[in-house]
Amino acid sequence: MTVPTAGGPSALERSILAVLDSSRTPVGVGFLVAPGLAMTCAHVIENAVAAGEAGVGTRVGINLPLAPASGSGTADHSFEAIVECWRPVARGEDDIAVLRLAETAPGESPVAIVEAADVQGHPMLTFGFPLGRESGVWHEGRLLRRQADGWLQVQLSDPSGYRIDKGFSGAPAWDAELGGVVGMVVAADPSTPAGYVIPIETLFEARPDLRALVPQWRSHSEDPEIAVARLHPDQLSWWRRVDPGASVTLTPPSVTRPVALIVVTAVWGLLWLSLLVGLIGSAGDPTELVVVTLVMLSVGVLAVPRQWWTGLPGRSGRDTSAQPGPHRTGLPRGRNLFWAASFPVVFLMWRFLRHVRRRADMVPFVLALVVNVSMIVAIAVAVQQRVPYAAFILAGLLGLQGGALAVRLLAGRWQARRARDRALPGEEMVSQRVFGAPGGAFALESDPVSQRAARHKQYAQRATASLLEPLLRVPAIRLLHGPGAPYPGHTKIDHAVVAARRVALIQTTLWPPGHYTHTTTAGQRSLSRNGAGLPVIFPVDHEYFIGQVMGWQAKLSDAEVRGFIVVHPSPPGPVTLDLSGYPVTVVLADQVTEVLGGWLAMEPSTVDRSVLGELLDTAEHES
């Protein structure tokens, strides 16, 4: 086994302290857990000072035996540390002491800390100063299960290696599988190659605020510790401004009765009927009667909306079954218009010339105009030649054709509106307030680490969902759990809250207590905790979430889309944020109801069906 390294000298090596007695001889070990703070066993401090002098405020000599040399050598440079927390076995407590370094040690580096529920079988590495080994030796072992007193048992893995003995007390127990310190060596069994380790969570109990100061901290516990925020309505500034009983307006509105279409169609129908009766009554022979009837029927074709021809067998010569809804094409529009308009033009030309021939007043002219232009010329000529009833008939037929076109236009618009309306969520669906269920990120992988991460994710999603429920006081708000990503095949988003054209996309994360900052270097964003890398209880790719937010912003270009990362402190403790310039809003769990409510309550009574429909369609597609 080798000591884990990260970017040069091992962080584990640079965290190890030697606790010195008055003769500057190592009597035990300590390790740095935060800048200027270290841990060791209380009995190590007792061995380093005169009897009866150990306790809070005691000063002991220390050095960093494995840190890189600086000048005359770091290992030779001794300095002092002061006991800040004292929990000795003599008082019936765990054997723990917390030290504060009197000065910054050259080359020091706090070690990565890991809390884990189960470390059985994991390889372990530690360092100590057994008798006669003042330069220190490494111990390679294997972590076993917990004992009744809560300590972890350690077994020597190589019989030829160094066993845990006096001089290893206070040493960090490095879990090589998890990549961090999971406890502190506290005792050995002289009769067997076994040792004992105080788990890291027990060490933190000695000083609860220590978690918030540790730069590199991760948890692999089975269940996360979350103190779910509970807010009284009086604490929410927007609560009293909202009328929960207000009626909701739907946009775009559902298609209402086509009043304009009905009126225009009725007027056009009366004109069509009166003109048909008049023309049939004036017909001089059966042939003219047939022609008149065909003309009237052909003009009526103009009133048929294009959508009504959709899907008629054999009309277009193309297979339209694969083309959805209103986008399918039936009869070509140009052919419809040509034949519907050309029939009345032919009839009008024939009837006009017939009347002119009877009066023997031939006026030669060349009629080579298309559809409606021909009608206009015919009307002008008929009026000029004073043909009996010609102008009236032509004007009537022209009005009839114009009315047919108006009916067609209004009916087409009605059909298009109805098709769009059917594609949007209906009133019954819009009346639903909550869609989906929280905790949908639970994975079924066999890998225990993935299973644990999925359980944490599920737990966190449910915690956030409970904080979003008070938002339903706003009548317009619709809450979606697990909506889809903007593009198919991507991971779902935890939650979305929609009010009118405002959309809040929410991702949940569990962060340990500490101070979080945001920096941008060479265009690359990074989050850090207490100046070190960002530890999360379960892996969350914040950059991926930012990409999803940007995708929805592009897809819902007419809506206002914002991204929110909701932070639950786990374990409970103070979390502070300095994330100015971060592309999404990072908000603590106990503030999310106030922040989201204040923003979304500005649109209290409007439900935009197009925005909601986009989110629901994507969620359905991803399910």
KOLGUNU-991214 format. One line per 2 residues: for each residue y, x, z of C-alpha. Coordinates in pm, 1 decimal. Each point is the difference from the previous one (the first is absolute). Example, Ala and Ser with C-alpha at 12.3 -4.5 7.8 and 13.67 -1.06 7.14 Angstrom:
-450.0 1230.0 780.0 | 344.0 137.0 -66.0 $
# end
This chain:
0.0 0.0 0.0 | 349.2 121.7 -76.7 $
326.5 -84.2 163.8 | 186.5 -264.5 -205.5 $
306.7 133.8 -170.6 | 301.4 -169.4 -149.6 $
249.7 198.2 -198.4 | -76.3 345.1 146.6 $
-86.1 68.7 367.5 | -202.9 -268.1 166.5 $
201.8 -264.5 181.6 | -276.2 -1.2 259.9 $
34.7 374.3 57.2 | 378.3 -23.8 31.7 $
-32.2 -277.9 259.0 | -230.2 183.4 242.8 $
155.2 139.0 320.4 | -145.4 244.3 250.1 $
84.3 -91.2 359.9 | 54.8 323.1 197.0 $
-34.9 84.6 367.5 | 232.0 232.2 191.0 $
-171.7 305.8 -151.7 | 55.1 -138.6 -353.7 $
-371.6 -65.0 -44.9 | -106.5 -319.8 -181.0 $
-159.9 -249.7 239.3 | -12.7 -296.8 -235.3 $
137.3 -156.9 -313.0 | 264.2 -252.6 -96.3 $
115.1 -144.5 -331.6 | 328.7 -123.8 -146.8 $
10.8 -372.7 -71.3 | 373.9 -34.1 -74.2 $
294.4 235.7 -36.2 | 40.2 170.3 337.7 $
-280.9 -200.2 165.0 | -355.6 111.2 73.5 $
-307.9 -125.1 187.3 | -255.7 173.6 214.1 $
-227.5 -75.3 294.4 | 152.8 -31.8 346.0 $
-263.2 236.5 142.3 | 112.1 267.8 -249.9 $
348.2 -11.6 153.8 | -156.9 22.6 346.8 $
-191.1 312.6 -108.7 | 315.4 156.4 -143.1 $
220.0 -25.7 310.8 | -36.6 59.3 369.1 $
-196.0 -256.5 196.2 | 197.5 -311.9 89.5 $
286.7 71.8 -241.1 | -120.0 -205.3 -299.4 $
179.6 -323.4 -77.7 | 298.7 -144.9 -184.6 $
258.0 273.0 -53.8 | -247.9 287.4 23.3 $
72.8 286.3 -239.3 | -284.4 182.9 -174.5 $
-15.4 277.9 -255.9 | -134.7 -75.7 -347.4 $
-21.5 158.0 -344.6 | -126.4 -87.7 -347.3 $
-294.6 233.8 -53.2 | -82.0 -113.1 -356.0 $
348.0 -57.6 -141.8 | 110.9 244.7 -273.8 $
153.4 316.6 135.8 | 378.7 31.1 0.1 $
165.8 327.9 81.8 | -205.1 156.8 274.8 $
-254.9 -282.8 -32.9 | 16.3 -360.5 113.7 $
-317.3 27.8 201.4 | 160.4 266.5 220.3 $
311.3 -210.3 57.9 | -41.8 -200.1 319.7 $
231.4 -276.4 109.1 | 4.4 -279.4 251.7 $
-92.9 -366.6 3.8 | 82.7 -259.1 265.2 $
-236.9 -273.4 119.0 | 151.2 -342.8 -78.9 $
-300.3 -226.9 59.4 | -260.8 67.4 264.8 $
-332.0 -189.1 37.0 | -243.6 215.0 198.0 $
-360.3 -83.4 82.7 | 81.3 42.7 369.7 $
194.4 -327.0 -10.7 | -286.5 -180.5 -173.4 $
168.5 17.3 -337.9 | -90.5 158.3 -331.4 $
37.2 375.4 -20.6 | 323.5 3.0 -205.1 $
328.0 192.4 -0.2 | 285.5 -29.6 -251.1 $
215.8 311.1 -45.8 | 346.0 44.9 -144.4 $
67.5 336.3 -155.5 | 305.4 174.2 142.8 $
86.7 138.9 -342.4 | -101.2 -43.5 -362.1 $
-305.2 214.0 -65.0 | 0.8 201.4 -324.7 $
-259.7 -139.2 -237.9 | -82.0 -309.3 206.6 $
-125.5 -311.4 -176.9 | -109.8 -329.3 161.2 $
-355.8 -94.0 -92.1 | -110.0 -315.7 -182.6 $
-120.7 -266.5 245.2 | -267.8 -258.5 -83.9 $
-115.0 -295.8 207.8 | -348.0 -114.9 -96.9 $
-234.7 -261.4 139.1 | -316.5 176.8 -114.7 $
-38.8 374.9 -58.2 | -372.2 28.7 55.4 $
-152.5 279.8 -204.2 | 334.0 141.4 -117.4 $
23.9 381.6 -5.0 | 240.5 135.9 260.4 $
190.2 327.9 29.3 | 181.8 140.8 302.2 $
129.7 329.7 140.2 | -14.6 153.6 346.5 $
10.1 307.5 222.3 | -336.5 39.0 173.7 $
-42.1 278.1 255.1 | 48.4 340.6 -158.8 $
135.3 -144.1 -327.3 | 377.0 26.3 41.2 $
49.8 -9.9 -378.5 | -173.4 -341.1 -10.7 $
-302.6 -134.0 -185.7 | -80.4 -305.4 -213.7 $
-253.0 -264.7 90.7 | -172.0 -214.0 -262.1 $
-158.7 -316.0 131.4 | -85.5 -358.2 -73.7 $
167.9 -302.1 155.2 | -228.0 -253.4 167.6 $
68.0 -340.3 154.0 | 212.7 -89.0 301.3 $
-132.1 12.7 352.8 | 47.3 -260.0 273.1 $
315.1 178.3 122.3 | 152.3 -18.8 -349.2 $
-35.8 368.4 -85.0 | -159.5 114.1 -325.0 $
-306.1 221.6 13.8 | -11.8 307.5 -226.0 $
-314.2 188.0 -102.7 | -10.6 361.4 -121.8 $
-100.7 -7.4 -365.6 | -112.6 365.2 -35.8 $
-214.0 142.2 282.8 | 125.6 348.4 -82.6 $
365.7 -101.6 26.7 | 233.8 -11.0 297.2 $
-61.1 -293.7 229.7 | 277.4 -183.8 182.6 $
59.2 179.3 325.8 | 271.3 79.3 249.6 $
308.5 101.6 -199.8 | -32.3 -281.8 -256.0 $
166.8 -255.9 227.3 | 305.7 -160.5 -157.9 $
-103.4 96.1 -354.1 | 48.2 -244.0 -288.5 $
-318.6 -163.0 -135.5 | 49.2 3.7 -377.6 $
-199.9 -260.3 -191.3 | -76.5 170.5 -330.9 $
-93.3 -329.1 -168.2 | 315.4 -190.5 94.2 $
228.1 303.9 -23.8 | 168.7 -17.1 339.7 $
-30.6 48.4 373.5 | -194.6 -284.3 162.6 $
9.7 125.3 359.5 | 28.4 287.4 245.8 $
-283.4 213.1 138.0 | -21.3 -56.1 374.1 $
-336.7 115.0 134.9 | -335.0 164.9 -75.7 $
-357.2 -35.9 123.1 | -124.9 344.0 111.9 $
-364.8 -103.0 -37.5 | 25.4 -124.5 -360.7 $
201.4 86.2 -313.0 | 205.8 -315.3 52.6 $
366.8 -56.3 60.7 | 232.0 -291.7 66.1 $
321.1 -118.9 -167.6 | 270.8 -238.1 122.3 $
74.9 -239.8 -293.6 | 349.8 14.7 -141.5 $
78.0 -362.4 92.7 | -66.2 87.1 366.4 $
237.4 295.8 -31.1 | 268.9 -229.0 -136.1 $
-44.8 -237.1 292.6 | 128.9 279.0 223.2 $
331.2 -19.3 -183.9 | 31.6 -318.6 -211.0 $
316.2 110.8 -183.9 | -179.0 303.1 -141.5 $
-129.1 -183.3 -307.9 | 355.1 -57.2 -119.5 $
68.1 373.8 15.7 | -313.1 126.0 -175.4 $
89.9 100.2 -358.5 | -350.8 -34.5 -146.8 $
-191.9 -293.3 142.8 | -269.5 -222.7 -151.1 $
-234.5 -259.4 137.7 | -357.7 -74.8 -98.7 $
-61.2 -255.5 270.6 | -203.5 -308.1 -91.1 $
277.6 -245.9 77.1 | 370.5 82.3 -17.2 $
223.6 -64.8 295.6 | 274.2 -236.4 -110.9 $
243.9 -175.6 226.4 | 83.0 -297.2 -226.8 $
368.8 -83.7 26.4 | 81.9 -348.2 127.2 $
353.0 -126.1 -51.1 | 156.0 -308.9 151.3 $
191.5 -211.6 -254.8 | 321.8 58.8 193.3 $
-29.3 367.6 -91.2 | 19.9 -79.3 -372.3 $
355.7 -27.3 -130.9 | -100.1 -219.2 -296.7 $
-220.8 -247.0 188.5 | 264.4 -261.2 87.5 $
166.3 17.6 -342.9 | -310.6 -138.1 -170.2 $
-84.1 -370.5 -26.0 | -381.7 -10.4 -16.3 $
8.8 -362.8 -119.4 | 223.6 59.8 -302.5 $
-131.8 -123.1 -334.8 | -113.9 259.6 -250.4 $
136.7 28.4 -354.8 | -235.2 121.4 -273.6 $
128.3 230.1 -273.8 | -58.0 -37.7 -283.1 $
-39.6 -372.7 70.7 | -310.5 -184.8 -106.6 $
29.1 -175.0 -337.6 | 156.8 -345.0 44.4 $
-6.7 -298.2 -238.0 | 129.3 90.1 -348.5 $
290.5 -246.7 2.6 | 181.7 156.4 -295.8 $
-319.9 7.6 -205.9 | -75.6 -365.6 75.8 $
352.3 -117.4 -93.3 | 17.4 202.0 -323.0 $
-351.0 -106.3 -97.8 | 82.5 -368.9 60.0 $
317.3 16.7 -211.5 | -178.9 193.4 -272.2 $
-292.3 -247.0 5.8 | 233.6 -297.1 -46.3 $
170.1 174.3 -291.3 | -336.2 88.0 -151.3 $
-127.5 -358.3 34.5 | 313.5 -164.1 -140.0 $
17.9 238.1 -292.7 | -370.8 -45.4 -72.4 $
37.5 -380.2 -1.8 | 304.9 23.7 -223.7 $
-160.7 235.3 -249.3 | -322.8 -198.0 -18.9 $
196.7 -319.2 -57.3 | 195.1 156.0 -286.0 $
-305.4 148.3 -170.3 | -31.8 -137.9 -351.6 $
-365.9 85.3 -63.0 | -315.3 102.1 191.6 $
37.5 363.2 -99.5 | 342.5 14.9 158.4 $
-137.6 -166.4 313.8 | -269.1 268.6 30.7 $
252.1 278.1 -57.5 | 238.9 -147.2 258.6 $
-277.0 -24.9 259.3 | -109.0 360.9 -64.9 $
358.3 117.4 23.2 | 52.3 -167.9 335.7 $
-323.8 137.3 138.6 | 77.0 349.2 -127.1 $
341.1 -7.3 163.8 | -174.1 -97.4 325.4 $
-200.4 321.9 -15.0 | 320.0 183.6 85.2 $
-0.1 -160.9 343.3 | -339.1 141.9 97.9 $
48.5 304.0 231.0 | -165.1 317.2 -115.4 $
-208.4 16.4 319.6 | -168.7 -332.5 -85.4 $
-157.7 155.5 -306.5 | -164.1 270.2 213.2 $
-373.6 21.7 -35.0 | -44.8 -254.8 -284.8 $
-321.9 106.5 -176.5 | 36.9 151.7 -344.9 $
379.3 -27.0 -12.9 | 104.1 362.6 30.0 $
-307.7 180.0 -123.4 | 11.6 222.5 310.6 $
-195.1 7.8 321.2 | 252.2 -87.6 270.0 $
-241.6 -54.3 288.5 | 58.9 347.2 141.5 $
374.9 -46.3 14.3 | 115.1 -161.3 325.1 $
197.0 -321.1 27.9 | 338.0 -26.7 -169.5 $
-38.4 335.9 -174.9 | -268.2 -138.1 -236.0 $
103.2 -94.4 -351.2 | -122.7 -298.6 -201.5 $
161.7 -105.5 -326.2 | 248.3 262.2 -121.2 $
345.7 -121.9 88.1 | 144.3 74.8 -342.2 $
-262.7 -210.6 -178.6 | 64.4 -296.8 231.1 $
372.0 7.3 -61.8 | -30.6 47.7 -377.0 $
-235.4 -291.5 -65.7 | 170.3 -232.7 248.9 $
339.7 61.5 -158.6 | -101.6 23.5 -365.2 $
-159.2 -347.9 -16.0 | 322.2 -187.6 78.1 $
196.8 226.2 -235.9 | -236.0 -76.9 -290.9 $
18.3 -372.8 73.5 | 379.0 0.7 23.6 $
35.1 186.2 -328.9 | -239.8 -244.1 -171.9 $
174.1 -314.4 138.8 | 347.6 133.6 -75.8 $
-81.0 82.6 -364.7 | -168.4 -339.5 -41.9 $
311.4 -187.9 109.9 | 218.2 216.7 -221.3 $
-226.5 -61.7 -301.8 | 23.9 -379.0 43.9 $
378.2 14.7 -32.0 | -27.9 228.4 -301.0 $
255.8 227.9 155.9 | -182.2 329.2 -22.9 $
168.1 292.3 166.6 | -183.3 316.7 -90.3 $
-37.3 243.2 282.8 | -240.4 261.0 100.3 $
-161.0 -52.8 338.4 | -154.4 330.8 111.2 $
76.4 -7.6 368.7 | -243.2 22.1 289.3 $
-71.4 -261.1 261.6 | 317.4 -95.8 191.4 $
248.7 153.8 -247.0 | -146.2 -226.5 -269.3 $
55.0 -303.5 222.5 | 363.7 86.9 58.9 $
62.3 41.5 -373.9 | -183.7 -326.4 -70.2 $
213.3 -184.9 253.9 | 317.1 141.8 -152.1 $
-104.2 -94.5 -354.8 | -113.4 -349.6 107.6 $
328.4 -70.1 173.0 | 197.1 135.6 -296.5 $
-191.0 -216.5 -250.9 | 27.9 -308.5 222.6 $
-371.2 -73.8 -21.0 | -71.4 -324.8 187.4 $
-151.7 72.1 339.2 | -83.0 358.2 -98.8 $
243.4 158.4 241.0 | -116.6 -229.8 275.2 $
-366.9 71.6 -65.5 | 50.7 372.5 -34.2 $
216.8 18.3 310.0 | -255.4 -202.5 190.8 $
-285.8 223.2 -107.9 | 205.2 310.1 78.5 $
74.5 -140.4 344.7 | -365.4 -85.3 37.5 $
-99.3 353.6 -85.9 | 262.1 145.0 236.5 $
-122.7 -231.0 275.7 | -356.0 115.2 -61.3 $
112.2 358.3 36.5 | 183.4 -87.4 323.9 $
-309.5 -172.0 138.1 | -208.4 298.3 -100.3 $
239.6 241.5 170.3 | 16.5 -198.0 325.9 $
-376.0 -59.1 3.2 | -64.7 370.5 -61.3 $
226.1 94.6 288.0 | -173.2 -252.9 223.2 $
-340.0 139.8 -92.5 | 114.8 356.6 66.6 $
147.4 -96.2 338.1 | -318.2 -182.2 94.7 $
-212.9 301.1 -103.6 | 214.7 232.9 212.2 $
-11.8 -246.2 287.0 | -378.9 -14.1 -12.2 $
-13.9 381.9 7.9 | 200.7 9.9 326.2 $
-127.2 -100.4 344.6 | 5.4 -375.7 37.1 $
165.8 -193.5 279.5 | -328.9 -24.5 187.7 $
-48.0 376.7 -0.9 | 363.7 69.7 79.3 $
-28.3 -222.4 305.8 | -247.7 254.0 141.1 $
175.1 251.7 226.3 | -260.8 275.5 48.5 $
-230.8 147.9 -264.1 | -298.2 221.0 77.7 $
-108.7 146.9 331.7 | 109.1 327.3 165.4 $
-242.1 286.3 40.3 | -133.1 -0.5 -354.4 $
-7.8 380.7 -16.5 | -327.4 24.7 190.4 $
-226.3 236.1 -193.0 | -377.6 -4.2 -23.1 $
-58.1 372.2 -56.8 | -285.4 156.1 191.2 $
212.5 299.1 99.1 | 82.8 -41.5 373.7 $
344.4 154.2 -45.0 | 85.0 -246.6 -278.8 $
-137.4 -286.7 207.0 | 217.2 100.7 293.9 $
308.7 31.1 -219.8 | -68.4 -343.4 -149.9 $
-32.7 -156.8 345.7 | 330.9 154.2 101.5 $
159.4 -129.5 -317.8 | -134.1 -348.8 62.9 $
119.4 5.4 360.6 | 346.8 115.0 -106.1 $
29.6 -263.9 -273.4 | -82.0 -274.4 246.8 $
253.8 136.8 245.9 | 268.9 -10.1 -268.6 $
-105.8 -349.2 -108.9 | 63.8 -130.5 350.8 $
353.9 139.3 -19.1 | 63.0 -168.7 -335.9 $
-103.8 -348.5 111.5 | 338.0 -82.8 166.7 $
162.2 45.5 -342.6 | -159.6 -329.2 -107.9 $
276.9 -175.9 189.4 | 201.9 55.2 -320.0 $
-107.3 -289.8 -229.4 | 19.3 208.0 -316.8 $
-221.3 284.4 120.3 | -349.7 40.4 -141.2 $
-227.1 260.6 161.5 | -263.4 177.2 -209.4 $
-270.5 216.7 159.2 | -151.9 255.6 -235.5 $
199.7 -70.3 -319.5 | -99.3 204.0 -300.2 $
170.9 310.0 -131.1 | 235.9 -39.4 -297.6 $
-266.5 138.0 -231.2 | -370.6 -96.9 -5.8 $
-250.5 232.9 160.9 | 231.9 136.2 268.8 $
-40.1 -34.6 376.0 | 137.6 -319.6 150.2 $
316.0 -5.2 207.0 | -38.2 -100.7 365.1 $
248.3 -290.2 2.7 | 281.2 -158.9 -200.4 $
266.0 -240.8 125.2 | 187.8 -204.2 -262.4 $
315.5 -208.5 38.9 | 164.6 -121.3 -323.3 $
46.9 318.8 -206.4 | -31.4 238.6 292.5 $
-332.5 177.0 42.8 | -96.6 224.5 292.4 $
-307.1 214.9 -66.1 | -154.9 130.5 321.2 $
-230.6 289.2 78.6 | -131.1 53.9 353.5 $
-56.4 337.3 163.8 | -94.9 133.4 342.8 $
200.6 298.4 119.2 | -27.6 182.4 331.1 $
313.1 28.6 214.3 | 247.4 260.6 -115.1 $
311.5 63.3 -208.9 | -41.4 -49.9 -374.6 $
229.1 149.5 -262.1 | 26.2 -7.1 -378.6 $
82.5 297.4 -219.2 | 18.9 48.4 -375.5 $
-71.5 343.2 -144.8 | 1.8 65.3 -373.9 $
-27.4 -373.5 -61.4 | -305.3 -34.8 225.8 $
23.3 -237.5 296.2 | -171.1 82.1 327.4 $
-27.2 -162.0 341.5 | -44.5 207.6 313.1 $
-63.2 -71.3 365.0 | 164.6 221.7 259.3 $
62.1 252.5 -277.0 | -364.9 22.3 -109.4 $
-221.4 -180.0 -250.3 | -30.1 -376.5 12.8 $
-310.7 -112.4 190.5 | -121.4 -354.0 -55.2 $
-285.5 -178.6 169.1 | -127.2 -123.5 -335.0 $
92.6 149.5 -339.4 | 292.2 -178.1 -162.6 $
141.5 135.1 -324.2 | 365.2 -89.5 40.5 $
84.1 138.5 -343.5 | -252.9 -242.2 -149.4 $
161.4 -292.1 181.6 | 342.3 109.9 -123.4 $
-141.4 -5.4 -354.3 | -126.6 -355.7 53.6 $
343.1 -110.9 120.3 | 164.5 155.2 -305.7 $
-257.9 -170.7 -222.8 | 79.4 -341.5 146.5 $
372.8 69.3 -30.5 | -49.8 56.9 -371.6 $
-229.6 -301.0 -42.0 | 228.7 -235.6 194.7 $
321.4 135.9 -147.7 | 195.5 -316.6 82.3 $
-109.1 3.5 364.7 | 102.2 222.5 290.7 $
-311.3 193.4 106.1 | -4.5 229.3 304.8 $
-273.8 205.1 160.2 | -56.4 22.0 376.4 $
-234.0 229.6 193.5 | -72.6 -155.2 339.6 $
-80.4 258.9 267.4 | -218.1 -87.8 298.5 $
10.4 274.7 266.3 | -361.1 87.6 73.8 $
-58.8 81.8 274.1 | 300.0 -181.7 146.8 $
298.7 223.7 53.2 | 352.2 75.0 -121.9 $
46.6 41.0 -376.2 | 336.5 105.9 -142.6 $
91.1 9.1 -369.3 | 246.7 201.6 -206.3 $
-98.7 -103.2 -351.5 | 331.7 -41.1 -180.5 $
-44.7 19.4 -374.4 | -364.0 -106.7 4.0 $
-66.5 -235.5 -295.9 | -154.8 -272.3 218.2 $
104.6 -128.2 341.3 | -203.5 127.7 294.0 $
28.1 -239.4 292.5 | -164.3 -8.1 341.8 $
-233.0 -289.7 70.2 | 221.0 -148.2 271.1 $
291.8 -19.6 -247.8 | -170.7 -131.3 -313.1 $
41.7 -370.8 84.2 | 373.2 45.9 53.0 $
54.5 218.4 -308.1 | -199.8 -212.9 -244.3 $
118.3 -331.2 145.7 | 365.2 97.8 -22.8 $
-39.6 94.6 -367.3 | -227.9 -279.8 -121.7 $
177.8 -278.3 193.3 | 293.8 39.6 -240.6 $
-210.8 -208.7 -244.4 | -123.3 -262.5 247.5 $
-93.0 -297.3 -219.8 | -87.1 114.3 -353.4 $
-346.7 79.6 -132.9 | 0.3 182.9 -332.6 $
-325.8 -97.2 -165.1 | 18.3 271.8 -265.8 $
22.6 281.2 260.3 | -266.4 -154.7 221.2 $
-220.3 -62.8 -302.9 | 13.2 366.6 -105.6 $
-118.1 113.6 342.3 | -269.8 -266.3 24.2 $
-127.7 68.6 -352.1 | -34.6 369.7 74.9 $
-172.5 -68.9 331.9 | -245.0 -235.6 -171.3 $
-64.7 252.1 -275.7 | -71.1 274.9 253.6 $
-229.1 -210.3 219.1 $
# end
